[in-house]
């Protein structure tokens, strides 16, 4: 019998602890190891057993979540999912948490927290299971096979590409897709780009309203201009557009000009925004003028879309296993033959710029 993923819940709210425990326990692959109202109490559980995953609140008595996270990562790394309400100040705190080693984020509203968490059961369980497979040290256990639920493909948002490779023009567009582990991996890639890099569009699986803070943080660190995408934004040299949480982003073309369309719609590959949607739109609108890059993340979102980009003439790149926090999405793309080149995280920026020059 397959061993369940054991989860330690740390939150100062009794109602949130109970709701999260109920949600996590409802998944047959997960088990609640213990609950704790703060890191001091959690430390007692650590003395008896090390959990597979921790869900961690930010604001707690006696020790805040960020301080605990930093100590944990320095002494005994365990995959951590931050669970916090999102405010303008809180979003910056969550960025600090991701930089400190948290692998993902679960958002809770200021009111109706229990109902919201219960409604988000599938996402919460997916995030926790994804976190359990994160590589936090040199020891890299092989992820168990996944049995994903039936999910919609990019057909739900737009028709398939025509299959004809589009002729190359002087304009190049780089399309990047990432999920678990992608926030810090994207920083590594974008920080190395020159200010005149080709226009870039990115889908990073991320909750609603969090992408604006993510883009703002990256913009402060990089030479390229980075912002959360708005409907109709042009794709320009030296600029990066990040799909807003809970919205799909499509690459569109009008003459020689590229722009993005931001739309609502159903979950595609169980995500919104979906990498498959972005990549399919690039295959249709840009063809050989595009470069596709798929990075760390759980599941298979983007694998089909990267194959469609390749078939439309785009150059395609996948992150390798050794540098991926979770080797789900790149692995699926590689298995489909969608990646023309497999490279480490440190080489992605260089290789995609070379591909964009060809």
N, C-alpha and C positions, 0 to 999 in steps of 0.2 A: 504494500500500500504506500502510495506517495506521501512523503512527509509534508505536513502543512507548514506554511510560512507563519512564524510566530511573531506577533506584533505587540510592542509596548506603547501604550497611549499615555501621553503626558499633556495634561490640560488642566487649568485651574477651575474650569467650569464643570460641575457635576453633570449637568444636562448634556454637555458636549461629550464628556467621557462616556456616558451611557449610550448616547446615540451612535458615536463612532464604534463603540464596542458591538452594538447590535448590527450595524452595517457590515463591519468586518467579519463578524461571526456568521453572517448570512452566506458568505462565500465558502464553498467547500474546500478551497485551497488555502484558506486563511484561518488563523486561530489567534485569539487575544491571549497573550502571555500574562499581561497584567495591566492595570491602569494606575496612574499616579497623578496627584494634583500639582506636583512641582518636581524639579530635577533632584532635590534632596531626597524626596521619597523614592524617586526612580532609582537612585543610586543603591538603595537597599535591595531592590529587585536585581540589579546588575550583579550584586555580590553572590546571588544564587544562580542566575542564568543570564546569558547574553542573548538578547532578542535578534531576530533576523532583520526587522525593520522597526523604526521608531516614528510615530507621529508626534510632532512637537509644536506646542503653542509658543508664541513669541513673548507675550506679556504675562508673567507669572510672579508670584511672591517668592522672596528669598533668593531666587536666581532667575534672570531672564533667559529666554530660549537661545539667544545668540551667544551669550557667554557659555552656556552649557554646551552648545553645539561646537564651539571652538575648542573647548577642553576635551570633549569627546573625540573629535577628529585628531587631536594631538596625542591622545592616550590610547584609545581603543576604537578605531573607526567602525561605525555601523551605519548602514543606509538610513538617512533621515528624510522624512517628508514634513515640511513646515505646514502647519494648519493655523491660519490666522485670518482675522477680518482685514479687508483691504481698504486702507485710507491712503491719501497722498503721502503722508509720512510713513505709513505702514508699508507701502510698496517699496520705498527705499530700504526699509529694514529687511524686507524679504530679499531684495537684491543682495544685501550684505550676507544674508543666510545662504544664498546660492553660492556666493563667492567663498564662504566659509566651509562649504562642502555638502550642503543639503542637495538632494538630487531632484526634488520636485516640490510642488506647492499645491495645497488644497485650500481654497478660499471659503471663508464662512462669513455670512452677512452679519450686520450689527444687530438685526432683529430677526426673529424666526429662524434661529440657527439650527435647531433640531430638525425642523421640517425641511430646511434647505439641504442639510447633510443627508437626510433620508432620501430625498429626491435625487441626489447625486450619487446614489449607491454604486452604480456601475463604474463611474469615473473614479470614485475613491478606491474601489477594489482594484481597478486596473492600475492606478498610480502606485498603490502599495505593492502589488505583485511586480510591477516594473522596477520599483526601487530595490526589491529583494535581489534582483539580478544585476544590480549596479556593481561595477568593479571599483573598489576604493583603495586597493593596494596591489602589489605585484601578484598576489594569489588570485587567480582568475578561474573560479569554478565554472564548468560548462553549464550554460543555462538549460534547464529542462525544456522539452518541447512544449509548445503552446497549443491550446485548442480554442482559438478565438471564436466568439459568437458570429453568427451570420451578420454581414455588414454590407452597406451600400458601397458601390464603386463610384468613380467619377462620372459615370453615366447619369447619376442623379442630378448633376449640375450642368453638364454640357456634352455634346456628341463626341464620339471618338475622332481622332485625327483622320485626315483623308488617306494617309499612307504614302503620300507623295512628299519627298524631301523638298523643302523650300530652298530656293537659291540663296546663296550667301550675299549679304550686303556689307557695307562698312560698319553698320551698327551691331554691337554684340550686347547680349543680356545674360547675366549670370543668375541662375535660379538655385536656391539652396533650401533643403528641407531637413529639419532636425526635430528631435523630441527629447526624451529623458537624457540628461547630461548635456543638452545642446546649449544651454545658456552660457556656460563657461567655455565650451568648445567653440561657439560662435565668436566669443570675445577673442580667443586665440587667433582665429582666422582673420577677423576684421581689423584687429590692431595692427596687423602687418601690411595692410593695403595702403598704397599711395593715394594721394588726394584726387588723382585723375583716373582712378580705377573705373572699369566699365560699370554701367548701372547694374544694381543688384536688387533682387526681390527675394524675400525670405519668408518661409512659413516655419515657425517654431511653435510646437504645441504648448499652449499657455492659456491660463484662464482669462476671461473677459476683464478688461481694464488694467491688467497687469502689464500688457505689452507696451503701453505708453511709458511706464517707468523703466522698463527694460531697454527700450529704444533710447530714452534720455540718458540712461547710464552709459550705454555703449557710445553714444554720441560724444560724451565727455572724455572718452578714452581714445578715440580713433581720429585719424586724419579725414576719412570720408564723413560726409554728413548722413546721419542716421535718424529716421523718424518712423513713428507708427503710420502706416499707410492710411490714406483717406481716399474715398472713391474719386477717380479721375486724376489722381496724382501722376505726373509724368515720370518715366524712368529715365534718369539723366546720369551722365558720366559723373563719377565722384559722389553719387548719392545711393543710399541704401534704404529700401522700404520694407518694413516688417509688418506682416499681416496682423490686424487687430484680433485679440482674443474673441472667440465666438462668432467670427465672420470669415467666410471664404474670400480668398484673394485670387483673382485671375489676371493673367497678362494679356493685354489687348494691343492691337496694332492699328494705326491709322496712317497710311502711307509709310514713311520711314520713321514715324514717331511711335514709341511705345508708351503705354500708360497702364495703370492698374484699375481694375473694377473690383470693388469691395461689396460683397453680397451676403445676405442671409441665405439659408437653405438647410437641407437635412444634413445630419452627420454623414460624412463620407469616410469610409474605412474607420468608422467610429470616432471621427475627429471633425472639429470645426474650429479653426481652419484646418484644411486637409492639404497635405503635400501632393497627393494624387491630383487634386483639382488644379493646383498651381502648375504642376508639371504637364498635365494634359493641355492646359491653356497655352503653355509655352510651346508645346509640340505643334499646336494648331496655328499659333500666331507668329512664332519666331523660327521654328524649324532649325536649320543649320546655323542660324544667327545666335543660337542659345548655347549655353553651357549649363549642364545639370549636375548638381552635387547633392548626394544624400549622405547624411551624417548620423551620429549616434542616436539611438531611440529604440523603444520596444515596439513590436508588432511589424506590420508590413506596409504601413502607409507610405506612399511614394515609390514603392518598387514597380508597380505597374506603370505609373506615370513616367518614371525614368526610362523604362523600356520604350514607351511611346516617344519620348524625346529622342532617344537613340535612333529609333526607326524613322524619325522625321529629319535626321541629319545632324542632330545636336551632338556635341562631345559630352560624355557622361563620366562622372567620377564618384567613387564610393569610398568612405572612410574604412580603414582596415580594422580588423578585430582587436589588435593589440592596443590601439589608441581609443577605441570606443568604450564609453561608460557602459552602454548596453548595445550589443551587436545584433539587434533584431532587424531594424530597417535596412541597414547596409547589407546584412547577410541575405535577406530576401531578395534584394535587388541583384546582388551578385549571383545568387542561385538562378535567377531568371536570365542571366546573361546580359543584364541591362547596363552594367558598368564597363566602360572601355578601359578604365584605369582604377586601380585600388591603391590608395596611398594613406600614409599616416596623417594624423591631425596636423603635425608641424609642416607638412608639405602641401596641404590642400590649397592654401592661398597662392603659393607659387605655381602649382599646376593649373589651377583654374585661370590664372592670369595668362599663362602661356597658351592655354587652349583658346582664350578669348582673343589672342593676337593672331592666331592662324587663320 
